[in-house]
Structures are given as structure tokens and as C-alpha cells.
Amino acid sequence: QVQLVESGGGLVQAGGSLRLSCVASGSISSITAMGWYRQAPGKQRELVTTVTSGGVRNAESVKGRFTISRDNAKNTVYLQMDSLKSEDTGVYYCNIKGLTAGILWNAWGQGTLVTVSP
């Protein structure tokens, strides 16, 4: 079982930056994807950015502004968010997916709130 603990959310003004962190622990193996999702008020959860063996995929709305990265030594995945806009406001979740014995599994962080003021 994989556990994810994320942090780094907060209140920033439009144009500012935040760096979200997600520390993974537990039995980490057979990972197929790692990424970040968000849920804005009144909207469904959406993919922000994800990385697989095939590369990085970003939501169109965050292209050029958000960057996903990993530090394997610290067992941590990051989301660097620059040039934040008010529409980036929402709860951000880190996620990893894996395939073990033919079963697809998901691990989610608890979510961290990002609020961007205009």
C-alpha cells in the first residue's frame, strides 16, 4: 500500500508561484504514472499534469506555467506552479498509478488547497 502526503498549498496573488510537494511511502512498485490533479469549486476533478514512460502530458490551461518533477532520493514528486491565475484555484491532489498482477491501483494524496487571489 502506497501513502502520499502532500503539502505546499496556500494563498497567493495572481502572477505568483507555489511549489507543491508529495512525499510517497510504502510499497512503491510497478508505477505506470505519476501526476497532479485538481478540483476547482463547482467542477469535476481534472488532470493537471502527468508523467508516464511516454513522457509528460499537461492540461492545456497550464502549459508553460506548471512543471512536474521528481526527486527519487527524497521519494518526492513536485508541482512547480508559476504565473498563477485565479482560475488555478482549487484543491490539488497528487496521484500515482500502478499495475500489479494485472490490477490497476491508484494512490491519492489528501489534497492541498491552492487559492489564487486576483
C-alpha positions in Angstrom: 0.0 0.0 0.0 1.3 3.4 -1.0 0.7 6.5 1.0 1.0 10.0 -0.3 1.3 13.1 1.8 1.2 16.4 0.0 1.8 20.0 1.1 2.6 23.4 -0.2 -0.8 24.9 -0.9 -1.7 28.3 0.3 -2.9 31.7 -0.7 -1.0 33.7 -3.4 -1.7 36.6 -5.6 -2.2 36.2 -9.4 1.2 36.0 -11.0 2.8 34.4 -8.1 4.2 30.9 -7.6 3.8 27.9 -5.4 5.6 24.6 -5.2 3.6 21.6 -4.1 5.3 18.6 -2.7 4.1 15.0 -2.4 6.0 12.5 -0.3 5.4 8.9 -1.1 5.9 6.0 1.3 5.0 2.3 1.4 5.4 -0.4 -1.1 6.1 1.5 -4.3 6.4 -0.7 -7.4 5.1 -1.2 -10.9 4.3 2.5 -11.2 2.7 3.4 -14.5 2.0 7.1 -14.0 2.5 10.0 -11.6 0.7 13.2 -11.7 -1.3 16.0 -10.3 -5.0 16.7 -10.4 -7.1 19.5 -9.2 -10.7 20.2 -8.4 -11.9 23.7 -8.7 -15.1 24.9 -6.9 -18.1 23.6 -8.7 -16.1 21.5 -11.1 -15.0 17.9 -11.5 -11.5 16.8 -10.7 -9.3 17.2 -13.7 -5.8 16.2 -14.8 -3.2 19.0 -14.4 -0.1 17.1 -15.5 1.0 13.6 -15.6 4.2 11.7 -16.4 4.5 8.2 -17.8 7.1 6.3 -19.6 5.9 8.1 -22.7 6.6 11.5 -21.3 4.8 14.4 -19.8 1.2 15.4 -20.6 -0.1 18.8 -19.4 -3.6 20.2 -19.4 -3.8 23.0 -22.0 -4.6 25.5 -19.3 -1.3 25.0 -17.5 1.1 24.6 -20.4 4.2 26.7 -20.0 3.3 27.5 -16.3 3.3 24.3 -14.4 6.2 21.8 -14.2 6.1 18.3 -12.7 9.4 16.9 -11.3 10.6 14.1 -9.1 13.4 13.7 -6.6 13.9 10.0 -6.2 16.3 10.3 -3.4 13.7 12.1 -1.3 10.8 9.9 -2.7 9.0 13.1 -3.6 7.2 14.5 -6.6 6.7 18.2 -7.0 4.5 20.6 -8.9 6.0 23.9 -9.6 3.3 26.4 -10.4 4.3 29.8 -11.9 2.3 32.7 -13.2 -0.7 31.6 -11.2 -4.1 32.7 -12.3 -7.3 33.0 -10.3 -8.7 30.1 -12.3 -6.0 27.9 -10.9 -7.8 28.0 -7.5 -8.7 24.5 -6.3 -7.8 21.5 -4.3 -4.7 19.8 -5.7 -4.1 16.1 -5.4 -1.1 14.1 -6.2 -1.6 10.7 -7.7 0.3 7.6 -8.7 -0.9 4.7 -10.6 0.5 1.2 -10.9 -0.3 -2.2 -12.4 0.4 -5.2 -10.2 -0.7 -8.7 -11.0 -3.0 -7.3 -13.7 -4.7 -5.0 -11.3 -4.6 -1.2 -11.7 -4.2 0.6 -8.5 -4.3 4.3 -7.5 -2.9 6.2 -4.6 -4.1 9.7 -3.8 -2.8 12.4 -1.6 -5.2 14.1 0.8 -5.3 17.3 -1.2 -3.9 20.7 -0.6 -5.8 23.9 -1.2 -4.4 26.5 -3.6 -6.1 29.8 -3.6 -5.1 32.5 -6.1 -6.4 35.9 -5.4 -6.9 38.3 -8.3 
